[in-house]
Amino acid sequence: MTAAAIRADLAVAADPERAAGMARYFQVRPGGYGEGDRFLGIAVPELRRIARRHAAATSLAEAEDLLTSPLHEERLAALFVLVRRFEAAGDDERARIVELYLRCRAHVSNWDLVDASAPCLLGDVDPAVLDQLAGSASVWDRRIAVMATFAAVRAGRFEPTLRLADRLLADPHDLVQKAVGWMLREVGNRDRALAEEFLGPRYRRMPRTMLRYAIERYPSDRRRAYLAGDV
């Protein structure tokens, strides 16, 4: 009954006034990227505390029950549980968690849900899986693919990010553009020369949002040169 216990804790922590503000922030309006989502109004630190309290006792079936909930915070709590379970798991359980995540990824349906989970759960997944996600019509699948490469970047492996960044260079959705730019920025934080080698023949074709994220940490004169097309 751990899922019920998590839901009970979330109900206690719910704040309707905060929920209204979150609904606006995450664009649940018609036509918004979060259209139709429902919020309880719970801050992330409290969600993490609740997940930490229950993670060890939560079965994967119960986590799936929460992950398929219409309530945003129930889904995010489920992802925090899965990440904690994944960190402590052996290979077999990790494989089951990844299978669950990919099977239920339609419910990982906002940028905070993606960013809290994909780098932690899909860091070692077969690159073919990320290629498939990058080719999806779903903006969340494409963001999952990009954000999953953050694990490799942190480990000093940049090829997965650069490969997907090249493939998604002209992506029309700003939430994918931001993710690609963010990951290029992280590459640049670790290997500026490599990042600029990638940007050189491509930056003029990038959406402005992607480029701004990618060069955010560069010296101001270098940023101006990129934005002016003078590199």
Long-range contacts (C-beta under 8 A, 24 or more apart in sequence): 2-54, 2-57, 2-58, 2-59, 2-62, 3-58, 3-62, 3-63, 3-65, 3-66, 5-54, 6-50, 6-51, 6-54, 6-58, 6-66, 6-74, 6-77, 6-81, 7-66, 7-74, 9-50, 9-53, 9-54, 10-40, 10-42, 10-47, 10-50, 10-71, 10-73, 10-74, 10-77, 11-40, 13-40, 13-42, 13-46, 13-50, 14-40, 14-41, 14-42, 14-73, 15-40, 15-41, 15-42, 16-41, 17-41, 18-42, 18-43, 22-72, 26-72, 26-110, 26-112, 33-110, 33-111, 33-139, 33-175, 34-109, 34-110, 37-70, 37-72, 37-109, 37-110, 38-70, 38-71, 38-72, 39-71, 39-72, 39-73, 40-71, 40-72, 40-73, 40-74, 41-73, 42-73, 44-76, 44-112, 47-73, 47-76, 47-77, 47-80, 48-80, 50-77, 51-77, 51-80, 51-81, 51-84, 52-80, 52-84, 54-81, 55-80, 55-81, 55-84, 55-85, 56-84, 56-85, 58-85, 60-85, 60-96, 60-97, 60-100, 63-100, 64-100, 64-104, 67-100, 67-104, 67-107, 67-108, 68-104, 68-107, 69-107, 72-110, 72-113, 75-107, 75-108, 75-109, 75-113, 76-112, 76-113, 76-116, 79-108, 79-113, 79-116, 79-117, 80-116, 82-117, 82-121, 83-116, 83-117, 83-120, 83-121, 86-120, 86-121, 87-120, 97-121, 98-122, 98-125, 102-129, 105-140, 105-141, 105-144, 106-138, 106-140, 108-140, 108-144, 109-140, 110-140, 111-143, 111-175, 111-179, 114-140, 114-143, 114-144, 114-147, 115-147, 118-143, 118-144, 118-145, 118-147, 118-148, 118-150, 119-147, 119-148, 119-149, 119-150, 119-151, 119-154, 120-151, 121-148, 122-148, 122-151, 123-148, 123-150, 123-151, 123-152, 123-155, 124-151, 127-160, 127-163, 130-160, 130-164, 131-164, 131-167, 134-164, 134-167, 134-168, 139-173, 139-175, 139-176, 142-168, 142-171, 142-173, 142-176, 143-175, 143-176, 143-179, 146-176, 146-179, 146-180, 146-183, 147-179, 147-183, 149-183, 150-183, 150-186, 153-183, 153-186, 153-187, 153-190, 154-186, 156-190, 158-187, 158-190, 158-191, 158-194, 161-186, 161-187, 162-187, 162-194, 162-198, 165-198, 166-198, 166-202, 169-202, 169-205, 169-206, 169-210, 170-205, 170-207, 171-207, 174-207, 174-209, 177-207, 177-209, 177-210, 177-213, 178-209, 178-210, 178-213, 180-210, 180-213, 180-214, 181-206, 181-209, 181-210, 181-211, 181-212, 181-213, 181-214, 181-216, 182-213, 184-210, 184-213, 184-214, 185-213, 185-214, 185-215, 185-216, 185-217, 188-214, 188-215, 188-217, 188-218, 189-217, 192-218, 196-231, 199-226, 199-231, 200-231, 203-231, 204-229
